[in-house]
Amino acid sequence: MEDLGKIHQLIIHIFGRDFTFNVECMVMTWIVIIALLIFGYLAARKRNIIPNLLQLVGEMIIGIFYDLTEDALGEELGKKYAPLICGLFMFLFLCNWLGIFPHLEEPTKDLNTPLSYGIMGFILAHHAGIKAKGLKTYLKDYCEPMFIMAPLNVIGELAKVISISFRLFGNIMGGSIIILVVSYLTFNLVTPPFLNAFFGAFVGTIQAFVFTMLTLVYIAVQVA
C-alpha cells in the first residue's frame, strides 16, 4: 500500500522556475507511442489482398472508425477527422491496457494525460465549428435561446472538458486502486486475475471508446 499515490518526479529548474514532470507517465507514454509505431509499420509493410493478422486488425480498426466518423460528420469532414479519431482510440486503448502487463502502468492514471486530450478535443471541436459556421454564427449560438444564457452556455462547454477527462481518469485510477487494495488484503499471495482482466481489458476498452466517441460527438455538434 505504500506505493499508493507515490509519484516519481523529475524537477527541472529553468529561469528560476521549477517544472515538475511525472517520469513514470512520460516513460509509459513513450512505450505506447513506440508500440503503436511498430504496429503501424508491421501492419502496413507487406499489404496483401489476403491480409495477415496485423493487417487485418489494422484494417478493421480503421474501417470501423472511418465509418463512425463519416456517419457523424459526413463524407468530406469524415475523411478529414477520421485519422484523428482512429489514432485517439488506439492511443487510449493501449494506454488503458498497459496496466495488465507486469511492472507497467497506465499513462491515463495521471490526470494530465486525459485532461490534455480533453483540451485537444475541445479546441479541435470549436475550431471546426468556427470554420463550418463562420465566427459570427458561431458566437451567436452561445446566445441561444436568449442573450442572458451566454455565460451558462460557455460554462457548459468548458464543463465538457472536465467531464470527459475526469471520467477516463476516475475509471482507470479507480480500477488500479481496487486491484492494489485487494492484492494488499490477500498479502499479495492472490492477485485476482479477473480484476486485471475486467479493469484493464474491459473497462479500459470501453473508456477509450467512450472518450473517443464523445470527442467525435463534440466535433459533430459544433459543425452541425
KEROMAR-142108 format. One record per residue (C-alpha): x, y, z; residue in one letter; residue number from 0. Coordinates in Angstrom, 2 decimals, padded with zeros to 5 digits. Layout:
N
X|Y|Z|A|NUM .
...
% end
This chain:
224
000.00|000.00|000.00|M|0 .
002.99|002.29|000.37|E|1 .
003.09|002.62|-003.43|D|2 .
-000.40|004.16|-003.48|L|3 .
-000.07|007.76|-004.59|G|4 .
003.69|007.53|-004.98|K|5 .
004.90|009.53|-007.98|I|6 .
008.44|009.54|-009.39|H|7 .
009.08|013.15|-010.28|Q|8 .
011.68|014.93|-012.33|L|9 .
012.10|018.57|-011.31|I|10 .
013.93|020.87|-013.74|I|11 .
014.91|024.42|-012.83|H|12 .
014.53|026.79|-015.79|I|13 .
014.76|030.60|-015.50|F|14 .
014.14|030.47|-011.78|G|15 .
011.03|028.31|-012.05|R|16 .
010.54|024.65|-011.17|D|17 .
008.98|022.39|-013.81|F|18 .
007.79|019.06|-012.42|T|19 .
007.39|016.00|-014.66|F|20 .
005.86|012.61|-013.87|N|21 .
008.69|010.35|-015.04|V|22 .
006.62|007.16|-014.93|E|23 .
003.85|008.68|-017.04|C|24 .
006.34|010.00|-019.59|M|25 .
008.09|006.64|-019.92|V|26 .
004.81|004.73|-020.24|M|27 .
003.51|007.20|-022.81|T|28 .
006.61|006.69|-024.95|W|29 .
006.19|002.93|-024.64|I|30 .
002.68|003.31|-026.04|V|31 .
003.84|005.59|-028.86|I|32 .
006.67|003.25|-029.86|I|33 .
004.35|000.22|-029.73|A|34 .
001.84|001.97|-032.00|L|35 .
004.57|002.98|-034.44|L|36 .
005.85|-000.60|-034.59|I|37 .
002.31|-001.92|-035.05|F|38 .
001.63|000.56|-037.85|G|39 .
004.89|-000.30|-039.60|Y|40 .
004.38|-004.06|-039.38|L|41 .
000.70|-003.86|-040.38|A|42 .
001.39|-001.74|-043.49|A|43 .
004.77|-003.19|-044.51|R|44 .
003.51|-006.05|-046.65|K|45 .
-000.08|-005.38|-047.59|R|46 .
-001.81|-008.18|-049.47|N|47 .
-005.28|-008.88|-050.80|I|48 .
-005.37|-011.71|-048.27|I|49 .
-004.24|-009.84|-045.15|P|50 .
-002.07|-011.20|-042.38|N|51 .
-003.21|-010.86|-038.78|L|52 .
-001.71|-007.41|-038.13|L|53 .
-003.01|-006.03|-041.41|Q|54 .
-006.44|-007.47|-040.65|L|55 .
-006.56|-005.86|-037.20|V|56 .
-005.37|-002.52|-038.59|G|57 .
-007.88|-002.52|-041.43|E|58 .
-010.69|-003.49|-039.05|M|59 .
-009.94|-000.64|-036.63|I|60 .
-009.54|001.90|-039.42|I|61 .
-012.71|000.72|-041.16|G|62 .
-014.81|000.93|-038.00|I|63 .
-013.73|004.44|-037.05|F|64 .
-013.80|005.80|-040.58|Y|65 .
-017.42|004.63|-040.87|D|66 .
-018.34|006.11|-037.49|L|67 .
-016.69|009.43|-038.34|T|68 .
-018.37|009.67|-041.74|E|69 .
-021.75|008.87|-040.19|D|70 .
-021.30|011.67|-037.67|A|71 .
-019.64|014.34|-039.82|L|72 .
-020.45|013.46|-043.41|G|73 .
-018.13|012.21|-046.10|E|74 .
-015.97|015.33|-046.56|E|75 .
-015.33|016.11|-042.89|L|76 .
-015.26|012.40|-042.10|G|77 .
-012.17|011.87|-044.22|K|78 .
-010.55|014.86|-042.55|K|79 .
-011.15|013.86|-038.94|Y|80 .
-011.19|010.05|-039.20|A|81 .
-007.39|009.68|-038.78|P|82 .
-007.58|011.76|-035.60|L|83 .
-010.47|009.74|-034.16|I|84 .
-008.85|006.43|-035.08|C|85 .
-005.46|007.43|-033.68|G|86 .
-007.04|008.77|-030.48|L|87 .
-008.82|005.50|-029.81|F|88 .
-005.74|003.38|-030.49|M|89 .
-003.59|005.51|-028.20|F|90 .
-006.07|005.49|-025.30|L|91 .
-006.84|001.82|-025.84|F|92 .
-003.18|000.83|-025.49|L|93 .
-002.67|003.26|-022.58|C|94 .
-005.51|001.63|-020.67|N|95 .
-004.29|-001.90|-021.45|W|96 .
-000.73|-001.20|-020.37|L|97 .
-001.52|-001.86|-016.72|G|98 .
-002.29|-005.51|-017.49|I|99 .
001.39|-006.19|-018.07|F|100 .
003.75|-006.60|-015.08|P|101 .
005.73|-003.52|-014.00|H|102 .
003.85|-001.25|-016.41|L|103 .
001.34|001.46|-015.51|E|104 .
-001.42|003.22|-017.42|E|105 .
-000.48|006.78|-018.52|P|106 .
-004.18|007.64|-018.14|T|107 .
-003.79|007.22|-014.35|K|108 .
-002.15|010.64|-014.46|D|109 .
-004.85|013.30|-014.89|L|110 .
-002.56|015.29|-017.19|N|111 .
-002.97|012.69|-019.94|T|112 .
-006.79|012.57|-020.24|P|113 .
-007.04|016.29|-019.49|L|114 .
-004.59|017.09|-022.30|S|115 .
-006.64|015.09|-024.78|Y|116 .
-009.86|016.59|-023.44|G|117 .
-008.48|020.08|-024.08|I|118 .
-007.26|018.98|-027.51|M|119 .
-010.73|017.71|-028.43|G|120 .
-012.29|020.94|-027.12|F|121 .
-010.01|023.12|-029.25|I|122 .
-010.48|020.98|-032.36|L|123 .
-014.26|020.93|-031.96|A|124 .
-014.56|024.70|-031.64|H|125 .
-012.06|025.29|-034.42|H|126 .
-014.17|023.06|-036.65|A|127 .
-017.30|024.94|-035.57|G|128 .
-015.82|028.33|-036.48|I|129 .
-014.65|027.06|-039.87|K|130 .
-018.02|025.46|-040.64|A|131 .
-020.31|028.28|-039.44|K|132 .
-018.19|031.40|-039.52|G|133 .
-017.24|033.36|-036.42|L|134 .
-020.43|035.44|-036.29|K|135 .
-022.81|032.47|-036.39|T|136 .
-020.58|030.52|-034.02|Y|137 .
-020.72|033.26|-031.39|L|138 .
-024.45|033.79|-031.97|K|139 .
-025.13|030.15|-031.00|D|140 .
-023.97|030.92|-027.46|Y|141 .
-026.76|033.45|-027.12|C|142 .
-029.50|030.88|-027.73|E|143 .
-032.28|030.85|-026.71|P|144 .
-031.62|034.35|-025.29|M|145 .
-028.62|036.57|-024.72|F|146 .
-028.53|036.17|-020.93|I|147 .
-027.90|032.43|-021.41|M|148 .
-024.47|033.08|-022.96|A|149 .
-022.47|032.67|-019.71|P|150 .
-024.23|029.39|-018.92|L|151 .
-023.60|028.09|-022.44|N|152 .
-019.91|028.94|-022.12|V|153 .
-019.72|027.18|-018.74|I|154 .
-021.48|024.18|-020.26|G|155 .
-018.87|023.92|-023.00|E|156 .
-015.99|024.18|-020.52|L|157 .
-017.65|021.57|-018.31|A|158 .
-017.40|019.08|-021.18|K|159 .
-013.61|019.13|-020.88|V|160 .
-013.78|018.38|-017.15|I|161 .
-016.41|015.68|-017.62|S|162 .
-014.69|013.75|-020.40|I|163 .
-011.26|013.96|-018.73|S|164 .
-012.28|013.01|-015.19|F|165 .
-014.46|010.15|-016.43|R|166 .
-011.47|008.44|-018.04|L|167 .
-009.08|009.31|-015.21|F|168 .
-011.50|008.18|-012.49|G|169 .
-012.24|004.82|-014.06|N|170 .
-008.60|003.93|-014.69|I|171 .
-007.32|005.22|-011.35|M|172 .
-010.24|003.61|-009.50|G|173 .
-009.54|000.24|-011.08|G|174 .
-005.86|000.44|-010.14|S|175 .
-006.72|001.30|-006.54|I|176 .
-009.17|-001.61|-006.25|I|177 .
-006.59|-004.08|-007.61|I|178 .
-003.93|-002.71|-005.25|L|179 .
-006.21|-002.88|-002.20|V|180 .
-007.38|-006.43|-002.96|V|181 .
-003.76|-007.54|-003.51|S|182 .
-002.78|-005.98|-000.18|Y|183 .
-005.67|-007.63|001.68|L|184 .
-004.63|-011.03|000.32|T|185 .
-000.98|-010.35|001.26|F|186 .
-000.02|-010.35|-002.43|N|187 .
-000.48|-014.12|-002.46|L|188 .
-003.52|-013.95|-004.67|V|189 .
-003.99|-011.24|-007.25|T|190 .
-007.41|-011.90|-008.73|P|191 .
-006.84|-012.27|-012.48|P|192 .
-010.41|-011.34|-013.25|F|193 .
-009.83|-007.89|-011.71|L|194 .
-006.93|-007.22|-014.08|N|195 .
-008.97|-008.51|-016.99|A|196 .
-012.05|-006.53|-016.02|F|197 .
-010.47|-003.16|-015.23|F|198 .
-007.63|-003.39|-017.72|G|199 .
-009.21|-005.06|-020.73|A|200 .
-012.95|-004.50|-020.44|F|201 .
-013.22|-001.16|-018.64|V|202 .
-010.11|000.15|-020.38|G|203 .
-011.51|-000.63|-023.82|T|204 .
-014.94|000.80|-023.00|I|205 .
-013.49|004.02|-021.58|Q|206 .
-011.18|004.51|-024.58|A|207 .
-014.17|004.07|-026.89|F|208 .
-016.39|006.41|-024.83|V|209 .
-013.73|009.13|-024.73|F|210 .
-013.18|008.86|-028.48|T|211 .
-016.89|008.89|-029.30|M|212 .
-017.55|011.89|-027.05|L|213 .
-014.76|013.77|-028.81|T|214 .
-016.37|012.89|-032.14|L|215 .
-019.80|013.97|-030.88|V|216 .
-018.44|017.31|-029.66|Y|217 .
-016.98|017.99|-033.11|I|218 .
-020.24|016.91|-034.78|A|219 .
-022.30|019.22|-032.55|V|220 .
-020.11|022.21|-033.37|Q|221 .
-020.24|021.73|-037.15|V|222 .
-023.97|020.92|-037.24|A|223 .
% end
